[in-house]
Amino acid sequence: MSDHYERVKIELQQMKAVESEAAADKEQLSPASVTSVPAEVSFAARRDLSRSSINGRSRSKSRSKADGHERQVNGKQLSDLTPQKSDYSQEKGQSRLSNEQNIKGTLRLLKGKTAANGHVESCQREKDLKCEHHGKEDGSKVAKKRRAVTVDTSKAKTSLEALKMSIRQLKWKEFPMGRRTACDIYWHGVSFHDNENIVSGQVNKFPGMIEMLRKINLSRAVRTMQELFPEEYNFYPRSWILPEEYQLFSTQIRLLKDNDSTLKPTFIVKPDSGSQGDGIYLIRDPADLRVISGSQIKQAVVQEYIQKPLLIDKLKFDIRLYVLVRSLEPLEIYIAKEGLSRFCTEPYQEPSQKNLSHVFMHLTNYSLNVHSGNFVHSDSCSTGSKRTFSSVLYRIASKGVDIKKVWSDIIALVIKTVIALVPELKVYYQADIPPGKPGPTCFQILGFDILLMKNLKPVLLEVNANPSMRIEHEQEVSPGVYEYVPSPVDEEVKVGVIRDTLRLMDPAQRNQHVTSNTEGGSPEDAIVVETGSDEKESLTDSLPSLCLKQVFPKYTKQFNYLRVVERIAAIFLRFLGVKGTMRLGPTGFRTFIRNCKLSNSSFSMASVDILYIDITRRWAGMLPDSREAGMSLQAFIEAFFYLAARRFKAVLLREQVLLLLEVCEGALEGQSHSEKPRPQRSHPTQSSAPNAFSSPALTRRHHLRHQPLQLSAKANTEN
């Protein structure tokens, strides 16, 4: 019994030793083999171990009988049945050798099977790697198909139908009710803030675009550029902002009429937040301004009325061009090659006191003229009250007009206008999406309303943040019964604009652009870009060429010199100090003066505080809707202009500003990021400080902004 117990104990030790060797052998297998059949290896090893143990016991018993018989034959007497040490060691060695041979044989067999399986897997991996490596040469061998781009259309509003058609043409995936997980593109109908919970992807609205394209803010932005570049920005009619400039407007018109009694200018009044022609009317005298709530004048812009427009079929018309701002940094601008021409419905006559109220004669707004009995819905792109812009160009080209020059002037107008908007748009953008905060990237389609004068000079009327993208119109099919009827002209223009905007914003296109410009890109990035390239090429072949033409940065050399205010805005953003704010506090302004080394014995820090209080207080009165206290970008620009005029005695304001920019940028260039200004604190000075610097700055600004009206009227007469 004891002999049997000892032998079983030895066999158990042998089994443990062999299992440890098997485990060591398993660790030396390839990863594919280990991951593919770990349970099979363990089970087979134990099965073979148990078989070898049984065989070992059988061999031990037979040897015991043989040994006993041999001993009896030799006549030797043994006190016990336990083998001698040398015999036991020899037997143990033979048994272990036998077990090892069995286990190793089994493992070799398993290794062979696993290697066969692993060979298939490794071949598949090698094939995948080859596909990754040769993806550009043979895109069809890529394992995974390109994922469809996802578009959230739950906030699309009036652009929904054109957007749906565009998504179907691109074979993308639409989510009309939204999606819990993130989408690639979010299409909002009104504002960036239509959906507040977006932390990735792309949104078709910029923060602050609606605010910037209101009549007053657009006029202020263009007016600032007119101060620096009066000749380049003469495409925008002379404007006055009501009610703050009502007295100035009244005084200048009275002086104009006193100097020349034959001049009878006409002005158009546009409510600040009006749209679709609502609230627009014509006047010939400041006394004709409409009032609300007693004597309070409504916030509006008064502009010179263009009295000599280009006419077709004796009708006045304007041009609606669609412009895509793809990004602010770097600035990318695209213009649609096709647009809409919207016609008045009454023959044009120069404005007089009798016809000022004839809106169908003077105003080209579609939303107004569609209610005229003379409005013509046409199935043709070259007839009716709404036509394609190309049909108009063809019409005037037949009379010998150089339409390339017309297009060149329009492109210049668009680029200059966007350059005027960018500085404050960057402030809005940083306030909503501060650096380091997760958020989407933005793009936006704008609607430019342009009027061609009789001499073919383009004039900017306004810019729409939310241009209508409807591709149908309401039509009365029977008395009192209306239905929406497709509009071929709208569909041809607007679907192409939306579809090609989506094509330009395709995440794969953007990744490909980034990857191609990044050194040492990872293979995973390349896979994302190249996967499904054949499918993408076939889809591109089935679609028409892009209707959007890049004009910036394509024409950077011609227009980059105009980006002066953008450089001022960069300094303003540097000293804001607090993320999410749009107003510069007194501490930030003092830090700007100190870091740029603009103070001296004749301009102390006390004078700096007085300047800050004076300008900030006046702009707070001009921006009553502002919820923040402090200096806005527009107020900072005025302060910067004042500092430039005070420091340098150059003839032109532009030269003064450029010189001061060089001083500030040079002083800030050597500063490290750790020397950023501290958070803003409370006002350091009392509001009762003397108003020492208000008059020069105000006088300079008003003198530059309000040139004599006779020049503009004379130019208008010559045109």
RADA-V452851 format. One line per field, one symbol per residue. ss: DSSP state (H for helix, E for strand, L for the rest). A space follows every 10 residues. Layout:
BEGIN
ss: ???
END
This chain:
BEGIN
ss: LHHHHHHHHH HHHHHHHHHH HHHHHHHLLL HHHHHHLHHH HHHHHHHHHH HHHHHHHHHH HHHHHHHHHH HHHHLLLLLL LLLLHHHHHH HHHHHHHHHH HHHHHHHHHH HHHHHHHHHH HHHHHHHHHH HHHLLLLLHH HLLLLLLLLE EEEEELHHHH HHHHHHHHHH LLEEELLLLL LLLLEEEELL LHHHLLLLLL LEELLLLLHH HHLLHHHHHH HHHHHHHHLL LLLLLELLEE EELLLHHHHH HHHHHHHHHL LLLLLLEEEE ELLLLLLLLL EEELLHHHLL LELLLELLLE EEEELLLLEL EELLEEEEEE EEEEEEEELL EEEEEELLLE EEELLLLLLL LLLLLLLLHH HHLLLHHHHL LLLLLLLLLL LLLLLEEEHH HHHHHHHLLL LLHHHHHHHH HHHHHHHHHH HHHHHHHHHH HHLLLLLLLL EELEEEEEEE EEELLLLEEE EEEELLLLLL LEEEEEEELL EEEEEELHHH HHHHHHHHHH HHHHLLHHHH HHHHHHLLLL LLHHHHHHHH LLHHHHHHHH HHLLLLLEEE EELLLHHHHH HHLHHHHHHH HHHHLLLLLL LLLELHHHHH HHHHHLLLLE LLELHHHHHH HHHHHHHHHH HHLLLLLLLL ELHHHHHHHH HHHHHHHLLL LLHHHHHHHH HHHHHHHHHL LLHHHLLLLL LLLLLLLLLL LLLHHHHHHH HHHHHLLLHH HHHHHHHHL
END
